[in-house]
Amino acid sequence: MFFSCESDIKKVQQLSETSFIPTGEADTLNLKYTDSGKIKSILKSPKMLDYSNINNPFTEFPKGIHVTLFDNKGNTTTVVADYAISYKKTDIIDLQGNVVISSQNSKKLETSQLYFDQKNEWFFTEKHFKYTDEAGGYLEGPGVDFSKDFKIFNMQQSSGEVNTSDK
């Protein structure tokens, strides 16, 4: 008795590919996060895909996000990006494309990619950034990390203009 088999590598690869199908999908998302009855953040996005069924679960926002963060005093910080992905195991959010963070006191940071560490409430990037303060001064360069409220701000290399006034 003779047996034979056919080995088509493309068919084998198709069988072994993992299917990335989201377990959840939402359109026109408006999510409010509260703690002790106070709104801490509002996340808006035209599209959300939830991939919580894989080894390293994540949530993807392929059409961008608009997030408003509130501190204990009611001050706001707004985060806007063309694309975002939130990794559940690390609590890191990767923001990409026209990332703009602005505070209610007119501080603004612009970059092409920015990470947010949710546990430590800390932003960081190795990409080029431009930071503008409330007086119109600016700093720019590659690489920056800072606290959610812009109170702690560390730059790797920068140049810019700082406006000072004698009062």
Backbone as CSV, one residue per row, in Angstrom:
resi,resn,N_x,N_y,N_z,CA_x,CA_y,CA_z,C_x,C_y,C_z
1,MET,0.831,-1.166,0.000,0.000,0.000,0.000,0.885,1.242,0.000
2,PHE,0.557,2.184,-0.847,1.326,3.412,-0.952,0.458,4.608,-0.586
3,PHE,1.065,5.558,0.131,0.376,6.801,0.496,1.207,7.979,0.013
4,SER,0.528,9.043,-0.297,1.263,10.251,-0.669,0.522,11.459,-0.121
5,CYS,1.237,12.548,0.009,0.597,13.784,0.471,1.179,14.953,-0.311
6,GLU,0.413,15.996,-0.346,0.836,17.187,-1.075,1.209,18.250,-0.046
7,SER,2.277,18.956,-0.286,2.721,19.981,0.653,2.710,21.339,-0.035
8,ASP,1.629,22.082,0.161,1.508,23.432,-0.385,1.751,24.412,0.767
9,ILE,2.891,25.084,0.768,3.285,25.949,1.886,2.284,27.075,2.119
10,LYS,1.675,27.592,1.078,0.698,28.681,1.236,-0.538,28.210,1.995
11,LYS,-0.977,26.967,1.725,-2.133,26.418,2.447,-1.794,26.193,3.919
12,VAL,-0.598,25.717,4.179,-0.160,25.497,5.560,-0.100,26.822,6.314
13,GLN,0.440,27.873,5.676,0.516,29.183,6.312,-0.871,29.734,6.607
14,GLN,-1.812,29.544,5.694,-3.170,30.029,5.917,-3.807,29.344,7.117
15,LEU,-3.558,28.054,7.283,-4.128,27.316,8.408,-3.528,27.747,9.740
16,SER,-2.260,28.126,9.723,-1.589,28.466,10.975,-1.715,29.934,11.367
17,GLU,-2.258,30.783,10.485,-2.408,32.203,10.814,-3.457,32.394,11.901
18,THR,-3.153,33.266,12.836,-4.116,33.600,13.871,-5.059,34.655,13.331
19,SER,-6.309,34.430,13.542,-7.310,35.379,13.063,-7.482,36.497,14.081
20,PHE,-7.247,37.733,13.650,-7.419,38.896,14.515,-8.825,39.439,14.325
21,ILE,-9.742,38.892,15.066,-11.124,39.341,15.000,-11.470,39.957,16.346
22,PRO,-11.948,41.196,16.359,-12.269,41.832,17.640,-13.438,41.140,18.335
23,THR,-13.381,41.094,19.663,-14.496,40.541,20.438,-15.580,41.583,20.630
24,GLY,-15.219,42.840,20.455,-16.189,43.917,20.569,-15.871,45.029,19.603
25,GLU,-16.913,45.730,19.178,-16.747,46.828,18.234,-17.792,47.885,18.564
26,ALA,-17.375,49.147,18.563,-18.312,50.237,18.855,-18.101,51.374,17.873
27,ASP,-19.193,51.967,17.462,-19.162,53.145,16.599,-19.686,54.338,17.384
28,THR,-19.137,55.521,17.121,-19.541,56.771,17.775,-19.548,56.591,19.296
29,LEU,-18.385,56.279,19.830,-18.207,56.012,21.257,-18.117,57.309,22.053
30,ASN,-18.823,57.368,23.185,-18.741,58.481,24.135,-18.729,57.855,25.520
31,LEU,-17.523,57.637,26.067,-17.339,56.901,27.310,-16.929,57.848,28.429
32,LYS,-17.650,57.805,29.542,-17.320,58.628,30.706,-16.813,57.726,31.819
33,TYR,-15.623,58.056,32.346,-15.041,57.308,33.451,-15.218,58.124,34.718
34,THR,-15.835,57.517,35.726,-16.055,58.215,36.992,-15.368,57.479,38.129
35,ASP,-15.038,58.241,39.170,-14.465,57.689,40.392,-15.090,58.439,41.553
36,SER,-15.724,57.726,42.446,-16.403,58.320,43.608,-17.408,59.395,43.182
37,GLY,-18.104,59.133,42.092,-19.135,60.050,41.623,-18.635,61.244,40.827
38,LYS,-17.324,61.367,40.650,-16.762,62.481,39.875,-16.257,61.981,38.530
39,ILE,-16.531,62.756,37.484,-16.031,62.401,36.156,-14.524,62.653,36.114
40,LYS,-13.776,61.609,35.771,-12.317,61.710,35.670,-11.857,61.878,34.222
41,SER,-12.606,61.293,33.296,-12.256,61.439,31.885,-13.460,61.140,30.999
42,ILE,-13.414,61.724,29.804,-14.412,61.454,28.772,-13.645,61.109,27.503
43,LEU,-13.937,59.946,26.949,-13.278,59.485,25.733,-14.314,59.435,24.617
44,LYS,-14.000,60.082,23.504,-14.868,60.047,22.324,-14.063,59.516,21.149
45,SER,-14.706,58.638,20.372,-14.050,58.080,19.193,-15.107,57.612,18.196
46,PRO,-14.831,57.793,16.907,-15.773,57.293,15.909,-15.800,55.767,15.816
47,LYS,-14.707,55.099,16.250,-14.624,53.645,16.118,-13.703,53.066,17.180
48,MET,-14.170,51.980,17.844,-13.351,51.267,18.821,-13.425,49.777,18.512
49,LEU,-12.271,49.119,18.542,-12.190,47.675,18.357,-11.535,47.068,19.591
50,ASP,-12.194,46.064,20.193,-11.693,45.435,21.414,-11.135,44.052,21.084
51,TYR,-9.848,43.865,21.361,-9.178,42.590,21.134,-8.787,41.982,22.482
52,SER,-9.763,41.719,23.325,-9.465,41.189,24.656,-9.356,39.667,24.661
53,ASN,-9.503,39.019,23.506,-9.473,37.563,23.415,-8.111,36.995,23.021
54,ILE,-7.061,37.805,23.065,-5.733,37.327,22.673,-4.778,37.398,23.866
55,ASN,-3.586,36.845,23.709,-2.620,36.797,24.815,-2.240,38.171,25.345
56,ASN,-2.032,39.127,24.461,-1.717,40.496,24.868,-2.871,41.397,24.423
57,PRO,-3.934,41.443,25.232,-5.146,42.159,24.820,-4.929,43.663,24.670
58,PHE,-5.671,44.233,23.723,-5.587,45.671,23.492,-6.910,46.189,22.953
59,THR,-7.071,47.502,23.035,-8.214,48.186,22.452,-7.665,49.173,21.440
60,GLU,-8.238,49.160,20.247,-7.744,49.993,19.153,-8.793,51.036,18.770
61,PHE,-8.312,52.232,18.479,-9.152,53.328,18.013,-8.620,53.755,16.639
62,PRO,-8.998,53.033,15.578,-8.394,53.259,14.263,-8.769,54.585,13.604
63,LYS,-9.827,55.224,14.072,-10.249,56.496,13.473,-10.012,57.675,14.414
64,GLY,-9.156,57.461,15.418,-8.767,58.557,16.293,-9.549,58.636,17.590
65,ILE,-9.038,59.521,18.473,-9.684,59.735,19.770,-9.660,61.215,20.138
66,HIS,-10.569,61.540,21.045,-10.611,62.858,21.684,-10.914,62.575,23.151
67,VAL,-9.934,62.849,24.024,-10.076,62.546,25.450,-9.978,63.833,26.246
68,THR,-10.868,63.987,27.211,-10.794,65.094,28.159,-10.534,64.499,29.532
69,LEU,-9.434,64.917,30.170,-9.061,64.456,31.506,-9.371,65.555,32.513
70,PHE,-9.922,65.182,33.659,-10.261,66.131,34.711,-9.426,65.844,35.952
71,ASP,-8.840,66.891,36.558,-8.141,66.689,37.822,-9.125,66.925,38.970
72,ASN,-8.633,66.837,40.206,-9.501,66.981,41.380,-10.100,68.374,41.522
73,LYS,-9.475,69.372,40.900,-9.982,70.744,40.981,-10.893,71.095,39.806
74,GLY,-11.106,70.143,38.902,-11.955,70.390,37.740,-11.219,70.940,36.539
75,ASN,-9.895,71.092,36.646,-9.094,71.545,35.504,-9.049,70.444,34.446
76,THR,-9.008,70.849,33.189,-9.047,69.860,32.115,-7.768,69.841,31.288
77,THR,-7.481,68.670,30.771,-6.437,68.459,29.780,-7.086,67.683,28.644
78,THR,-6.870,68.127,27.413,-7.478,67.482,26.250,-6.400,66.794,25.424
79,VAL,-6.687,65.573,24.998,-5.771,64.783,24.183,-6.498,64.400,22.897
80,VAL,-5.870,64.700,21.752,-6.450,64.372,20.448,-5.384,63.652,19.625
81,ALA,-5.778,62.585,18.922,-4.853,61.853,18.049,-5.634,61.194,16.922
82,ASP,-4.958,60.979,15.794,-5.580,60.329,14.636,-5.790,58.834,14.847
83,TYR,-4.987,58.238,15.750,-5.027,56.795,15.987,-4.563,56.551,17.411
84,ALA,-5.122,55.522,18.059,-4.669,55.164,19.403,-4.853,53.672,19.626
85,ILE,-3.970,53.132,20.461,-4.089,51.737,20.864,-3.728,51.657,22.344
86,SER,-4.582,50.990,23.116,-4.395,50.877,24.559,-4.113,49.419,24.904
87,TYR,-2.943,49.176,25.516,-2.541,47.827,25.885,-2.970,47.544,27.318
88,LYS,-3.808,46.518,27.495,-4.410,46.244,28.798,-3.400,45.778,29.852
89,LYS,-2.448,44.927,29.480,-1.503,44.380,30.464,-0.532,45.428,30.999
90,THR,-0.144,46.377,30.169,0.851,47.371,30.582,0.242,48.714,30.961
91,ASP,-1.038,48.921,30.651,-1.707,50.212,30.878,-1.002,51.350,30.137
92,ILE,-0.434,51.035,28.976,0.201,52.042,28.123,-0.722,52.326,26.942
93,ILE,-0.895,53.599,26.633,-1.648,54.008,25.454,-0.660,54.609,24.463
94,ASP,-0.710,54.138,23.230,0.138,54.629,22.147,-0.723,55.532,21.263
95,LEU,-0.415,56.819,21.247,-1.145,57.808,20.447,-0.315,58.128,19.213
96,GLN,-0.941,58.139,18.035,-0.193,58.364,16.800,-0.937,59.315,15.869
97,GLY,-0.170,60.113,15.147,-0.720,60.981,14.113,-1.354,62.249,14.644
98,ASN,-0.714,63.374,14.401,-1.241,64.688,14.812,-1.695,64.709,16.268
99,VAL,-0.809,64.266,17.146,-1.131,64.218,18.572,-1.021,65.623,19.152
100,VAL,-2.087,66.068,19.811,-2.107,67.386,20.447,-2.663,67.228,21.852
101,ILE,-1.904,67.731,22.824,-2.368,67.775,24.207,-2.431,69.232,24.604
102,SER,-3.571,69.640,25.133,-3.703,71.036,25.553,-4.384,71.105,26.905
103,SER,-3.917,72.047,27.719,-4.510,72.256,29.036,-5.383,73.502,28.983
104,GLN,-6.234,73.645,29.988,-7.147,74.791,29.972,-6.419,76.112,30.185
105,ASN,-5.169,76.065,30.662,-4.400,77.304,30.812,-3.471,77.541,29.618
106,SER,-3.882,77.057,28.445,-3.243,77.337,27.147,-1.867,76.717,26.939
107,LYS,-1.490,75.724,27.713,-0.262,74.983,27.430,-0.610,73.918,26.400
108,LYS,0.295,73.715,25.426,-0.006,72.768,24.351,1.254,72.035,23.920
109,LEU,1.116,70.746,23.664,2.204,69.932,23.146,1.718,69.245,21.874
110,GLU,2.566,69.290,20.824,2.241,68.658,19.546,3.375,67.717,19.157
111,THR,3.017,66.535,18.654,4.001,65.552,18.213,3.327,64.539,17.292
112,SER,4.119,63.668,16.677,3.553,62.654,15.785,3.209,61.362,16.518
113,GLN,3.851,61.114,17.663,3.565,59.919,18.450,3.860,60.213,19.910
114,LEU,2.994,59.712,20.774,3.147,59.952,22.204,2.589,58.757,22.956
115,TYR,3.289,58.355,24.016,2.816,57.269,24.872,2.300,57.865,26.172
116,PHE,1.264,57.211,26.740,0.731,57.634,28.033,0.719,56.436,28.957
117,ASP,1.443,56.543,30.080,1.469,55.524,31.117,0.322,55.840,32.077
118,GLN,-0.758,55.056,32.006,-1.944,55.348,32.801,-1.713,55.178,34.300
119,LYS,-0.886,54.211,34.687,-0.623,53.975,36.115,0.056,55.177,36.755
120,ASN,1.042,55.737,36.069,1.822,56.848,36.619,1.371,58.218,36.116
121,GLU,0.358,58.243,35.251,-0.147,59.486,34.659,0.995,60.300,34.052
122,TRP,1.754,59.619,33.187,2.986,60.181,32.632,3.014,60.018,31.112
123,PHE,3.332,61.084,30.378,3.453,61.066,28.923,4.928,61.009,28.534
124,PHE,5.247,60.346,27.398,6.628,60.339,26.915,6.684,60.028,25.424
125,THR,7.745,60.540,24.776,7.996,60.260,23.364,9.472,60.463,23.055
126,GLU,9.945,59.786,22.037,11.277,60.003,21.488,11.186,60.825,20.202
127,LYS,9.969,61.067,19.738,9.740,61.809,18.494,9.915,63.313,18.717
128,HIS,9.982,64.047,17.620,10.073,65.504,17.681,8.784,66.054,18.288
129,PHE,8.909,67.072,19.130,7.750,67.682,19.776,7.862,69.198,19.704
130,LYS,6.734,69.859,19.901,6.712,71.312,20.079,5.776,71.609,21.242
131,TYR,6.307,72.322,22.226,5.546,72.707,23.412,5.381,74.221,23.401
132,THR,4.147,74.680,23.554,3.847,76.107,23.603,3.238,76.418,24.960
133,ASP,3.751,77.471,25.623,3.198,77.827,26.934,2.154,78.930,26.806
134,GLU,1.567,79.291,27.942,0.478,80.275,27.957,0.925,81.674,27.537
135,ALA,2.221,81.967,27.606,2.732,83.290,27.227,3.150,83.341,25.750
136,GLY,3.002,82.220,25.039,3.374,82.191,23.630,4.789,81.712,23.375
137,GLY,5.538,81.437,24.429,6.880,80.877,24.262,6.784,79.428,23.811
138,TYR,7.873,78.918,23.268,7.835,77.532,22.817,9.182,76.853,23.030
139,LEU,9.134,75.547,23.110,10.309,74.687,23.142,10.042,73.561,22.164
140,GLU,11.096,73.110,21.486,10.919,71.983,20.581,12.202,71.187,20.476
141,GLY,12.058,69.941,20.070,13.208,69.071,19.922,12.788,67.620,19.953
142,PRO,13.760,66.711,19.930,13.436,65.285,20.002,13.371,64.821,21.452
143,GLY,12.342,64.083,21.791,12.262,63.440,23.093,11.841,64.325,24.238
144,VAL,10.758,63.908,24.899,10.253,64.637,26.054,9.435,63.677,26.914
145,ASP,9.406,63.930,28.211,8.470,63.229,29.083,7.952,64.216,30.116
146,PHE,6.688,64.046,30.519,6.064,65.026,31.409,4.842,64.449,32.105
147,SER,4.482,65.098,33.219,3.308,64.691,33.981,2.036,65.150,33.279
148,LYS,0.930,64.519,33.637,-0.358,64.809,33.004,-0.735,66.282,33.084
149,ASP,-0.332,66.945,34.156,-0.698,68.355,34.360,0.377,69.330,33.866
150,PHE,1.413,68.831,33.194,2.527,69.641,32.662,3.379,70.277,33.771
151,LYS,3.226,69.879,35.021,4.001,70.505,36.106,5.446,70.016,36.123
152,ILE,5.682,68.779,35.722,7.039,68.241,35.601,7.275,67.979,34.122
153,PHE,8.360,68.538,33.579,8.605,68.516,32.137,10.089,68.275,31.901
154,ASN,10.450,67.135,31.322,11.851,66.789,31.058,12.085,66.671,29.559
155,MET,13.097,67.394,29.052,13.421,67.355,27.629,14.820,66.790,27.433
156,GLN,15.024,66.047,26.349,16.341,65.496,26.062,17.229,66.544,25.410
157,GLN,16.761,67.142,24.345,17.462,68.221,23.641,16.373,69.158,23.168
158,SER,16.576,70.431,23.352,15.520,71.336,22.905,16.085,72.700,22.543
159,SER,15.268,73.435,21.819,15.567,74.828,21.523,14.233,75.546,21.506
160,GLY,14.269,76.866,21.626,13.020,77.603,21.580,13.142,78.997,22.137
161,GLU,11.980,79.594,22.381,11.877,80.940,22.934,11.004,80.910,24.165
162,VAL,11.468,81.546,25.213,10.675,81.655,26.429,10.426,83.128,26.685
163,ASN,9.177,83.479,26.837,8.816,84.870,27.118,8.838,85.113,28.616
164,THR,9.513,86.177,29.016,9.532,86.560,30.424,9.026,87.985,30.533
165,SER,8.444,88.282,31.666,7.971,89.655,31.885,8.348,90.092,33.287
166,ASP,8.724,91.357,33.427,9.055,91.923,34.731,7.805,92.572,35.290
167,LYS,7.305,92.031,36.380,6.102,92.606,36.999,6.406,93.090,38.383
